[in-house]
Amino acid sequence: MAVGCLKIGLVALHWPPDFGGAEKYNSRLIEEFNNAGVEAWGITPRGKEDKMDNGTEYVHRISTDKPTNLADTRGMRIWLEDAYEHIKGENYTHIIVSNCRTLGYPYQDFISNLKGLNIKTGVLHFDLDKKIRLYGEALFKECQDWGKVKETLIETHIKGCFTYDSPFWGDSLGYWAIDSPLYFKPDFVISCSEWSNTFIDPFDTTPSIVMHPFIHNKTENKEKLDKVNITMINPMYHKGRSYMADLINDYANKWTYRVLLGGYGGEKEEFLSMIADSWAVRDGRVDIQPYVERMEDVWDATDIFVFPSRFEGYGMAAVEPMVHGVPVFVQDYPSIIEAVGDGATIMPYGCNSTEWVEAIEEILFDDEEYEEMKEKGYQRIRHLKEREDEEMTLLIQFMEKLV
């Protein structure tokens, strides 16, 4: 089948101007399909907003005149009915449903009905189940080897969830227990990282492919921000907020900081209470930003980026500063390493905050070391662009073979 015969829709409840990593991924995936000559459209209930990044122009923003609330299962189901009616009249060859978590997302009938229209219907997978993440973290504390963690997780926890067969559920119960999108019986899966893809299909039942997130090509800035030494984002527990707070509370250095609250701004008050007594806050050296329209403005106004997240589906946030020559610090987690490779300073998983301070001092106080990390970041971006082009070609071929 020729590329021109494909027509792809991506159904997503959340879309720019929502500004989490998954929302950006959705928009950029559709943009890149079109850049490659494949007609593709986002399908979302999210409306546009002025003075915010609304993502790609290739999107159908479908509103509903029915009373609904997309925050609950009933509201999602009502909107999905409207999305289904739109899809029926558009001759799509493929539909991709984004972020199919088993708890609270009523995609079973929606995906089944789309497959009934002979539309190849797949899912877009981002993050691992919380229980898998926590179990993996506990295993790592014992063995200090992510490879062994992977093997143990699959053979014990993952496959163990399929031990008890049910005449009513079959394997569905096992997929539900590991929060795998295979619970919804898709025709295919697209995952954002090898690590996330590893744990959703222990018996290799469903075609899958990895398409890592796309590097944002735009580098121009619009808003001039004051230059700071250290930028951090999304100060939530699982994003490593204790490290962020300890850096700000460090009294030995007079660094300046910028903290972006992230896509949802969750746990803001908890974080602010953790730094309330710091000298940095008292001296006015901490800039808290609820929203910045263009991240390019942020990267052009910082010396380094600290990203101490404990887990990520991929960790694109750690890559984008490298485009602007900003050295990056991350915690050693497999999917994050898929992103940064050797282009960032990688801190041991679970190390103490003093080690982070010392590593940052080494870069900020040594111009030669700083320039070396900038160049490593540039090299990593060049490699990721090559990987991105190769993966996009493979993804289109993958979609063609499904038809």
C-alpha positions in Angstrom: 0.0 0.0 0.0 1.3 3.4 -0.9 1.8 6.0 1.8 -0.9 8.2 0.2 -3.4 5.4 0.9 -3.0 5.7 4.6 -5.2 7.9 6.7 -4.4 7.9 10.4 -6.4 9.4 13.3 -5.0 9.7 16.8 -7.7 9.9 19.5 -6.5 11.7 22.6 -8.6 13.1 25.5 -5.7 15.5 26.3 -3.9 17.6 23.6 -2.1 21.0 23.5 -2.6 23.5 24.9 -2.4 20.9 27.7 1.3 20.7 28.1 2.4 17.4 29.5 4.8 15.1 27.7 2.1 12.8 26.3 0.2 15.8 24.9 3.3 17.1 23.1 4.1 13.6 21.8 0.6 13.2 20.4 0.8 16.5 18.5 4.3 16.0 17.2 3.5 12.4 16.0 0.7 13.7 13.9 2.9 16.5 12.6 5.6 14.1 11.6 3.2 11.7 9.8 2.1 14.6 7.7 5.7 15.8 7.1 6.4 12.3 5.8 3.4 12.4 3.3 0.9 10.4 5.4 -2.4 12.1 6.1 -2.9 12.1 9.8 -5.2 13.9 12.2 -5.5 14.4 15.9 -9.0 13.9 17.3 -9.6 15.5 20.7 -12.2 17.3 22.9 -9.5 19.9 23.9 -10.2 23.4 22.6 -7.7 26.0 21.5 -6.6 28.8 23.8 -5.1 32.2 23.1 -1.4 32.8 24.0 -0.7 29.1 24.5 1.0 26.5 22.4 -1.9 24.6 20.7 0.3 22.1 18.8 -0.2 21.0 15.2 -2.8 22.4 12.9 -3.7 18.8 11.8 -6.3 18.3 14.5 -10.1 17.9 14.7 -11.2 19.5 18.0 -14.6 17.8 18.5 -16.8 19.4 21.1 -20.0 17.8 22.4 -23.3 19.6 23.2 -24.2 16.9 25.7 -23.7 17.6 29.4 -20.4 15.8 30.2 -17.3 15.9 32.3 -14.2 14.4 30.8 -12.7 13.9 34.2 -15.0 10.9 34.9 -15.6 7.7 33.0 -19.2 8.6 32.0 -18.0 11.9 30.5 -15.3 10.1 28.5 -17.8 7.6 27.2 -20.1 10.3 26.0 -17.4 12.1 24.1 -16.0 8.9 22.7 -19.5 8.3 21.1 -19.2 11.6 19.3 -15.6 10.8 18.2 -16.8 7.5 16.9 -19.5 9.2 14.7 -16.8 11.5 13.4 -14.5 8.6 12.5 -17.2 6.7 10.7 -17.4 9.4 8.1 -13.7 10.1 7.5 -12.4 6.9 5.8 -9.5 6.3 8.3 -7.4 3.3 7.7 -5.9 3.4 11.2 -6.9 4.8 14.5 -4.5 5.2 17.4 -5.9 5.7 20.9 -3.6 7.5 23.3 -2.7 6.6 26.8 -4.9 3.5 27.4 -4.7 3.0 31.1 -6.9 0.1 32.3 -8.3 1.9 35.4 -10.9 4.6 34.6 -10.6 4.7 30.8 -13.7 3.2 29.0 -12.0 2.2 25.7 -13.2 -1.4 25.4 -16.4 -0.7 23.4 -14.8 2.2 21.5 -11.9 0.1 20.2 -14.2 -2.9 19.6 -16.6 -0.8 17.5 -13.8 0.8 15.5 -12.4 -2.7 14.7 -15.9 -3.6 13.6 -15.6 -0.9 10.9 -12.5 -2.7 9.6 -10.3 0.1 10.9 -6.9 -1.1 12.2 -7.1 0.2 15.8 -4.1 0.4 18.0 -3.0 2.1 21.2 -0.3 4.5 22.2 1.5 3.4 25.4 3.6 5.8 27.6 4.0 4.8 31.3 4.3 1.7 33.3 1.9 0.7 36.0 2.7 2.1 39.4 3.0 -1.3 41.0 5.6 -2.3 38.4 7.6 0.9 38.9 7.6 0.5 42.7 8.5 -3.2 42.5 11.3 -2.4 40.1 12.6 0.3 42.4 12.6 -2.1 45.3 14.4 -4.8 43.2 17.0 -2.2 42.1 17.8 -1.3 45.7 18.8 -5.0 46.2 20.7 -5.8 43.0 21.8 -2.4 41.6 21.3 -3.8 38.1 18.4 -2.7 35.8 19.0 -5.7 33.5 18.3 -8.1 36.4 15.4 -5.9 37.5 13.9 -6.4 34.0 14.3 -10.2 34.0 12.9 -10.6 37.5 9.9 -8.3 36.9 8.9 -10.2 33.7 9.4 -13.7 35.1 7.8 -13.1 38.6 5.4 -10.2 38.7 4.4 -9.8 35.1 3.9 -13.4 34.1 2.6 -14.2 37.6 -0.4 -12.0 37.0 -1.5 -14.5 34.4 -1.2 -17.5 36.7 -4.9 -17.7 37.7 -7.1 -18.3 34.6 -10.7 -17.3 34.6 -13.4 -18.8 32.4 -15.0 -15.3 32.2 -11.9 -13.1 31.8 -9.3 -15.2 30.1 -6.0 -13.3 29.8 -7.8 -10.0 30.2 -7.5 -10.2 33.9 -3.7 -10.5 33.7 -3.4 -7.5 31.4 -5.7 -5.5 33.7 -3.5 -6.4 36.6 -0.3 -5.1 34.9 -2.1 -2.0 33.5 -1.3 -3.2 30.0 -3.2 -1.6 27.0 -3.6 -5.1 25.6 -6.5 -5.3 28.0 -8.4 -3.4 25.3 -7.6 -6.0 22.6 -5.9 -3.5 20.1 -4.6 -4.6 16.7 -1.2 -3.0 17.5 0.8 -1.0 20.0 3.1 2.0 19.6 5.3 2.6 22.7 7.4 5.7 23.5 10.4 3.7 24.8 11.8 0.2 24.7 11.7 0.1 28.5 7.9 0.8 28.6 7.3 -1.6 25.8 9.1 -4.4 27.6 6.5 -5.1 30.3 3.1 -4.9 28.5 3.1 -8.1 26.4 5.0 -10.9 28.1 3.8 -13.6 25.6 4.3 -11.6 22.4 0.7 -11.7 21.3 0.3 -8.3 19.6 2.4 -6.4 16.9 4.2 -3.5 18.5 6.8 -0.9 17.6 8.8 1.8 19.5 8.6 5.4 18.3 10.6 7.6 20.7 9.4 11.1 21.1 10.3 13.7 18.5 12.8 16.5 19.1 11.3 19.9 18.8 12.9 21.6 15.8 12.1 25.2 16.7 14.9 27.0 18.5 13.9 30.7 18.3 12.7 32.4 21.4 10.0 35.0 22.0 10.2 36.0 25.6 13.4 37.1 27.3 13.7 35.5 30.8 16.3 36.4 33.4 19.3 34.0 33.3 19.5 31.5 36.1 22.0 28.9 37.0 19.7 25.9 37.5 16.3 25.1 36.0 14.1 22.3 37.2 10.5 21.2 36.3 7.5 19.6 37.7 8.4 19.3 41.5 6.3 16.3 42.3 7.3 13.3 44.4 8.0 10.9 41.6 9.9 13.6 39.7 12.5 13.8 42.4 11.3 16.9 44.2 13.4 16.1 47.3 16.5 16.5 45.2 15.1 19.8 43.9 14.4 21.1 47.3 17.8 20.1 48.7 19.5 21.9 45.9 17.6 25.1 46.6 18.1 24.6 50.3 21.9 24.3 49.9 23.4 27.2 51.7 27.0 26.7 50.5 26.3 28.1 47.0 24.5 31.3 45.9 23.0 29.8 42.8 19.8 31.1 41.1 17.0 28.8 40.3 13.9 28.6 38.1 11.2 25.9 38.8 8.4 25.3 36.3 5.4 23.7 37.9 4.8 21.4 34.9 1.7 20.3 33.0 -0.6 20.0 35.9 1.0 22.0 38.7 0.3 19.2 41.2 1.8 19.2 44.7 2.9 22.8 44.4 2.1 23.8 48.0 3.9 20.7 49.3 7.1 21.7 47.4 6.9 25.3 48.4 6.7 24.3 52.0 9.9 22.3 51.5 11.9 25.4 50.4 10.1 28.1 52.4 13.0 28.6 54.9 15.8 28.5 52.4 18.1 31.4 52.0 17.6 31.2 48.2 13.9 32.0 48.6 14.6 34.7 51.2 17.2 36.3 48.8 14.8 36.2 45.9 17.0 33.7 44.0 14.1 31.3 43.2 11.8 32.0 40.2 8.6 29.9 40.3 6.8 29.7 36.9 3.3 28.2 36.6 3.5 28.3 32.8 5.9 29.3 30.0 4.5 29.3 26.5 7.7 28.3 24.8 10.3 26.1 26.5 12.9 27.6 24.1 12.8 30.7 26.2 13.5 28.7 29.3 16.5 26.8 27.8 18.0 30.1 26.5 18.0 31.5 30.0 19.6 28.7 32.1 23.1 27.4 32.6 22.1 23.8 33.4 19.0 21.6 33.7 18.5 19.2 36.6 16.1 16.4 35.9 16.1 14.0 38.9 12.9 12.1 38.0 12.6 8.6 39.6 10.9 7.2 36.5 9.6 8.3 33.1 7.9 6.7 30.1 10.8 8.2 28.2 12.0 11.6 29.6 11.9 13.9 26.6 12.3 16.9 28.9 15.9 15.9 29.5 16.7 16.0 25.8 15.3 19.3 24.7 17.8 21.5 26.7 20.6 19.8 24.8 19.4 21.4 21.5 20.2 24.8 23.1 23.6 23.7 24.5 22.4 23.3 28.1 24.2 20.6 30.1 21.7 18.1 31.7 21.8 16.1 34.9 19.6 13.0 35.2 19.0 10.0 37.5 20.0 6.6 36.2 16.7 5.1 35.0 16.5 2.9 31.9 13.9 4.9 29.8 15.7 8.2 30.7 19.0 6.8 29.5 17.3 5.8 26.2 16.8 9.5 25.8 20.0 11.1 27.0 22.6 8.4 26.3 26.0 9.7 27.1 24.9 13.3 26.4 24.1 14.0 30.1 25.6 13.7 33.5 24.0 10.5 34.9 23.7 10.3 38.7 23.5 7.0 40.5 19.9 6.0 41.1 18.9 6.9 44.7 22.2 8.6 45.6 22.2 11.4 48.2 21.7 15.0 47.4 25.3 15.9 48.3 26.5 14.0 45.3 24.1 16.0 43.1 25.5 19.3 44.5 29.1 18.2 44.0 28.4 17.1 40.4 26.8 20.4 39.6 29.7 22.3 41.2 32.1 20.4 39.0 30.3 21.6 35.8 29.4 25.1 36.8 32.8 25.9 38.3 34.9 24.4 35.4 34.5 26.2 32.0 36.3 23.4 30.2 34.1 20.7 31.7 31.0 22.8 30.9 31.9 23.2 27.3 32.6 19.4 27.1 29.1 18.6 28.3 27.6 21.1 25.8 29.3 19.3 23.0 28.2 15.9 24.3 24.7 17.2 24.3 25.0 18.4 20.7 26.4 15.0 19.6 23.5 13.2 21.3 20.9 15.4 19.5 22.5 14.6 16.1 22.3 10.9 17.0 18.7 11.2 18.1 17.7 13.0 14.9 19.1 10.1 12.9 17.3 7.6 15.1 14.1 9.6 14.8 14.2 9.5 10.9 14.9 5.8 10.9 12.1 5.0 13.4 9.6 7.1 11.4 10.4 5.2 8.3 9.9 1.9 10.1 6.7 3.1 11.7 5.1 3.9 8.4 6.2 0.5 7.0 4.7 -1.1 10.2 1.4 0.7 9.6 1.3 -0.3 5.9 1.8 -4.0 6.8 -1.2 -3.9 9.2 -3.6 -3.1 6.3 
